[in-house]
């Protein structure tokens, strides 16, 4: 499943493209049963949709749906950031600070892919530190559905430089045990993501149907 999911995220399979089990089995060296199970799991994540008597295809997520997902994430990630600020330990402060330093270096060197990976790592660690299982489960599902929009947005010229201070603000507030500031920073970041998605769509960059 990991390889198929990665291919969808990278855009190797485009929205509405049919996913044929035999072709995927040959491409990824997996059994038909394994591919079938992977497609079912990806359907549960919202990346793939099953069509009656027609197999599966990559699910297209519209700009409107991507914005709705970000709006829900804004609330839940704000909650997680606040809880993380209340619970963060000294060791975890060191870890978050190191992620922030690595993010600065990635932006300075133009390492867009590295920055994107650090972005995901930061959000994941904040959720883990928050220890909010229900919010985390919902966020994982929402992020899976919009992951291709996020990947495309991360590749958008200039976007990392815009989002870097937003991420650093989250780190700073969490590490300062300032729950209110952490929640505000997380919400501000998601509002920025929504704005960037709309701007990219208006510019005709092709992000409209990609999470």
C-alpha positions, 0 to 999 in steps of 0.5 A: 500500500505504501508504494501505491499511496506514494505514487498517488501523492506524487501525482504519478496517478492523476485524479479519476485515473482508473487503478487496474489491479493487474497493472498495479500488481505488475508495476509494484511486484505485489500479489493481486490480493495484496493490491486489492487489500491496499486499494480497500485501505486507500479507499478508507483513507479517501485517496481512492474510490471504488466504482461498482463493476468498474474497479477503483480510481484515484479520487478527485478532491476539489478545491472547495473540499480541500478548503473544507478539510483545512477549516476542520483541521484548523480547529483540531490542529489548534486544539492539539497545539494547545494541548501539546503546549500544556504537556510538552517535556524538556526532551520534546522541546529539544526535538521540536527546536531541532525540527525548526532548525532543520526547517530553516536550513531546508528553506535556506538551501532550497530543499523543498522535498526535505522541507515538506517531510519536516513539515509533516514530521512537525505536525505529527509530533505536535499531535503525538505530544498532545496525546489527543487520540480522537483528534489525531484519528480524525486529522490523519484521515483528513490529511490523507484525503488532502495529501496531494494538495499539500504536496503540490502546495509544498512544491509551489514556488515561494511557499516554504518561505511563507510557511516557515515563520508560521511553523516556527511560531507554532514551535515557539509557542508550544515550547513556551508552554503557551497554550493560547499562543500555540492554538492561535499559531496553528489556526493562523497557519491553516488559514494561510494554507487555505489562502494559498490553495485559493491563490494557486487555483486562481493562478491556474497552477493545476492544484484544484483537483489535487490534495 
